[in-house]
Amino acid sequence: MSDQRFSDHRTAALALLNGHHRLTRKAGQFLGQLAVDPAPLTAAQTDWLGKMLKRVGLPPLATGGAS
């Protein structure tokens, strides 16, 4: 994996939504909300987003990228 990391949660959410990844309806709704809402993520949201990125082989969020 490259050293590239997503600088913010909105970019990471869009990468997941625009990729050809299998997503549940709940995951799609969550990612859609992240893509349009600039508010900082909670710890639980950051954790779930990180797990989804890892599962499909995308880079993680940069440190501090949750805001």
C-alpha positions in Angstrom: 0.0 0.0 0.0 1.2 3.5 -0.7 2.0 6.2 1.9 -0.9 8.2 0.5 -3.7 8.9 3.1 -7.0 10.6 2.8 -6.7 14.2 4.1 -10.3 14.4 5.2 -13.3 12.2 5.8 -15.3 13.7 2.9 -12.7 12.6 0.3 -12.5 9.1 1.8 -16.3 8.7 1.8 -16.5 9.8 -1.8 -13.8 7.3 -2.8 -15.8 4.5 -1.2 -19.0 5.6 -2.8 -17.5 6.1 -6.3 -15.6 2.8 -6.2 -17.0 -0.5 -7.2 -17.2 -1.7 -3.6 -20.1 -3.7 -2.2 -21.8 -1.5 0.4 -24.8 -2.1 2.5 -27.6 0.4 2.5 -26.6 1.5 6.0 -23.0 2.0 4.9 -24.1 4.0 1.8 -26.3 6.3 4.0 -23.4 6.8 6.4 -20.9 7.6 3.6 -23.4 9.9 1.9 -23.8 11.9 5.1 -20.0 12.1 5.6 -19.6 13.3 2.0 -21.9 16.3 2.5 -21.4 17.1 6.2 -18.2 18.9 7.1 -18.7 18.4 10.9 -16.0 16.6 12.7 -16.5 12.8 13.1 -17.1 11.1 16.4 -14.7 8.4 17.5 -17.2 5.7 16.5 -17.7 7.2 13.0 -13.9 7.5 12.5 -13.5 3.9 13.5 -16.2 2.7 11.1 -14.9 4.7 8.2 -11.4 3.3 8.9 -12.7 -0.2 8.9 -14.4 0.3 5.6 -11.4 1.8 4.0 -9.2 -1.0 5.2 -11.6 -3.7 4.1 -11.6 -2.5 0.5 -7.8 -1.8 0.4 -8.0 2.0 0.3 -5.6 4.1 2.3 -6.5 5.3 5.8 -7.4 8.8 7.0 -4.4 11.0 7.8 -3.9 11.8 11.4 -6.4 14.5 12.2 -8.3 13.8 8.9 -11.5 13.2 10.7 -12.2 17.0 10.8 
